[in-house]
Amino acid sequence: MEHKISKICWNSEGWKFPSGSKGKSAATNSFEAEYGYGHEEWLFDKARIINGYHYAFLQPLNLKSNKHVGKTYNIFLFTITAGIKYFVRQIKNAECISKEESRNIYSIYKRNGWLKEMIKEIEKAGADPTTFTKTLPDIFFNVKFKFEDVIRPEEIKELSAQDINITTTRYKLLPKTDDFTFAEISDEDNEGMFKNPKKRIRIYKVESSFDPYHDKLQNGLCALLRNYYKNEYKTVAIEKDRVDIKTKTHSDAWHYFEIKTDNPKLSIRNALGQILEYSYWPDSERAEKLFIISDNPPDLDTKKYLAHIRGKFNLPIFYRYFDMGANVLSEDF
């Protein structure tokens, strides 16, 4: 399978929905500069899945010819902000689709009300949805993939100026000729009177402030707990400003559920401080069990880490993954 490289527009919300003009190209001839958004901004939107696939748009695949139709690539994505190139993610088994399939998926989006949702997301980002509403259905999508085939680094990584793969910063599908070269910086850690210079890859932290997919997970999990966990819980409630879901057992013990939409490691990292604060701040113990929820099963290291912190600090913290499509909540990890 061919390895390809594609540029995508900058997004500070993890490419789940439009993030606004900040950080995007200011070039006067660029689409994102003129309209304040790019069609790739929903590239990793998990809220709209059809038959197990996410349908998306990549500008380098947007050709008048059918050169890429029917082909499957491993696509490596990069973006640029403030003049710096960053590696974002890899999509394995990315299938380039036909105009007919794009039209069919467009009709499903329209029927489900998803196009109206996307227009609202553009407007919320302060961008102009005019061209979005005029985009032809047969070019609205040009690629599909499964999220299980997305390889995501913990943070996006700065690419070195010496990297030989990216020969142009235009929206052109490039061949991947070698491993990426990442920029490195020296990190001097003081240890007593000695300095310990270490090199690390430069990264950029991308955090999402609002995620529609999070709300769908929250609503789906709440419904599941109310409908299928009645023997365990007598109360299931969505919290507005604190923990995502709180439940009360028939023995009057509270369980807290904090939902994140990243991989297990990042979800635990981002949820841990929050859920501890919700339960223990400033000097109380409100919940008997604390659950961090995501949509991905944990790997062996995640399981070992959770067991370690439970044993080391005696904290009642567990991880569970929620498969929204199958409507199944996993066991405790």
N, C-alpha and C positions, 0 to 999 in steps of 0.2 A: 504494500500500500504506500502511495506517495505521501511524503511529509511536506506540508505547505505552511507558509507563514502569512498571516493576515493582520493588517492594521485595523484597529477599532477605535472609535472616538473615545475621548476621556469620559469617565463616569466616577463620581465619588460615592456612589451608593451600591457598589458591587455589581453593576450592570443588571440590576433587577427592575429598574424603572428610571426615567429621566432624572438627572440630578441638577439641571440648570447649566448656565453658561460658564460658571467659574471653572477655570482650569482647562477649558476647551480651546481649540485653535482659534486664534484671532485673525487668521488670514481672510482677507475680504472676499476671496473667491470660494471659501469653504462653506458647505451646507450648514455645518454646525454653528459657524459664526453668524450666518444670516438668520437662521431660524431658532437657534438656541438649544438644539437637541440633534441627536443622530439616530438613525433607525436601529443601530446596534445596541441601544441602551436597555433593551429588554432581553439581551442575549442569554442571561442566566435567570430569567424570571420563571420560577417554579410554579407559579399560580395558575398557569394555563397550559395544561398537558393534554394531548389528544392521542389516545391509543398508545400510551407509554412514551410518546415522542414530544420533544419541545421543538416548535417551528420558529425559525429566526431568520435574520437578514444579515448578510455580510456584503459590504460594498464591493470588495474585489471579485465577488461571484456575480455581480450585477452586470451581465453582458447582454448585448442584443442577440448574440449567437447562443447555441445550445452546447457550447464547448464543454461545460462542466456537468451538464445534466446526466444523471445516472451514475456519476462517479462518486467514489467514497474516498475521503482523505483523512489523514491525521493532521489537524490544523492547530498550529501554534499561534497564539494571539499576542500582539503587543499594542501598546498605546503610548501616546506622548502627552506630557503636560509640562509646562514651564520649560520646554526645550529638552526634556529628559525622556529617554525611551525606557519603558518598563515591560517586562514579560508578565503577562496576566495569567493565562491558563492554557492547557492543551485540551482539545476536543478530539478524542479518538472516534473513528468510525462516523465521521460527519458525512451525511448523505446529501448530495446536491440534487434538488428536486426540480421537477418540470413546472412550467407555467400553469398547466392544468391542475397539478396538485396544489399549487399556491392558491388558485381560485377556489378550489374545494375547501381548503383550510380557512381561507378568508370568509367564506360563507358560514362556517361553523363559528368563527370568532364573532361575526355579526349577529348570528342567531343567539349566541350566549351572552351578548351584551358586553363582550370584552373590548370591542373597538371603542365604545363609549367610555369604558374605564380607562383605556389608554389615552384618549383625548384629555380626560380629566387629569391624568398624571402629567401630561405635557404642560397643561395650563398651571398645575400646581408648582411645576418647576420654573414658572415664569417664561415659558417658551411659547412659540407661535405654532398652533396645530394646523394651520391652513394647508400646508403641503401634505401633511399626514392624511387629511380627509380626501385629498385629491390623488393619492397614490393608487395606481391601478392594481386591482386584485391579483393579476397574473405576475406581478413583480413584487408583491408585498412580502413574500417569503422566498428564500432560495436555498435553505439548508435545514436539515432536521437531524436531531441526535437525541440520545438518551442521557440523562444526567449521571447515570452510573458510569458513563464513558468520559466524564469530565475530570481531568486531573488538575487540582488546584493547589498551588503553594499556599502556605499559611498567610503570607503577605506577598503582594506583587513585588518583583525584584528589578532593580535598576540594571539595565544592560550596559555593558562596557562600550566605550567609543571604539574599542578594538574588535568588537564583534563583527564577523565577516558575513553574517547571514542577511542582515537588513541592508540592502543595497539602494533602497529608495524609501522615502517616508510618504510616498503617495499611496492611495488605496489600490494596490496592485498585488495580486496573489503571487507570492515569491516561493521559490524552492528552498527547502531547508538543507543546507549543504554540510553543516557541522553542528556540534553541540554549541549552545549559547555560551557566550563569555559574559559573566556578570561583573559589575563594578564592585570594588572592594574598598573598605576603609579600615584604618588602624584604630583599634579601640584600646586605649591605654587604661588598664585597671591598676590602681595603686594598691600594692600589697606591702604594707609597712613602708620601708624606704626604697623599695624596688618597684620599677615599672614593668608591667608585663604586657608588651604589645601583642595584640591579637588582631587578625584580619577577619572581617565578616562582610557578608554581602549586603549592599545597601538595599533597603526595603522602603516601601511606602504603605502606611496603614490606611486601608479603606474600610470605613465603618458605615453601616446603614442606620439612619436615624428613624426611618419608617419603612416597613416592609409589608406590602399587602399579603404576601404569602404567609407571613407570620400570623396575620389575623385569620386566615383560612385554617391554618393548623390549630390555632387557639379555639376557633368555633367547632372544628371537627372533633378535637380531643374532648372538649366540654360535652358535646352531644354523646360521644362514645361513653364517657364516664357516667353520664346521667342514665343512659339507656341500658348499659351492659354491666355496670359495676354497682348495681343497687344493693347487692348483698354486702358490699364492702363500705359504701358511702351513703349516708343519709342526706348529705348536703353537698352540692357541687355548684360553685359560683365563679363567674368571671370577675376578676378584679380590674378596676379601671386604671388606677394609678400605681398599684404595687405589684405583687406577684401576679403572674398571668392567670392562674387558676388555683383556688383553694378548695379543699374538700374536708369534710368532717366525717369520721368513721362512726359506726354505731356505738363505739365505746367513747365517743366525744373527743377523739384525738384529731388534730388538724394535720393535713398533708398539703405541702405547697408544691406547685408545678411551675417551673420557669421554662419558657419555650425560646429556643434559638434556632436559626435556620442555616447555620454553618456546619462544617464537619464536626465530629464528636470532640476533638481536641479544642478547637476554637470555641465551640458551644460551651464547653465546660469552663474554659478560661473566662469567657464573657459573662457567664451566668453566676459563677461562684460567689463573687463579692456581693452581687445583688441579693441572691437568695439567702446568704448568711445574714445580711443586714435586715432583710424582711423578717427573719425569724428571731434574731437575737438583739437587735438594736433597741435601747442602749444596754439593757442588762436583764433581758427576759428570755424566755424560750417558748415561742408561740407554736411551733410545729414539731411534731414527733418525727416526721420524715420529710426530707427535701428531695425533690425530683428535678433533674435537669433533662429537658426533652428536646430531641431533634428528630430529623427524619432519616438519619443514617445509622446503621448498626455499628457498634463500637468494634475496633480492632483489639488485638491482644494487649497492646501497650495501654490502651484506654482502660481496659478492665483491670490491669495490674495497678495503674495509677489510682483508680477509685478505691480499690481494696487497700492500697497503701495509706491513703489519707484517712480512710475510715479507721484503720488500725492505729495509725500514728496519732491522730488528733481526736479520735472518738466522735467524729462528726457523722450524723445520719444522712449522708448525701449519696444519692443513687442516680444512675443514668438509665433512661429508657428511650427507645426510639418508636416513633409513631408513623406507621405506614398509612397515609391518608387514603390512598387508592384502595387498599384492601380493608381499611377501617380496622386495623389491628394495632394494639399497644403491646410492646414487648414486655418480657420479664424484667426484673430489676438487675442492673449490673453495677 
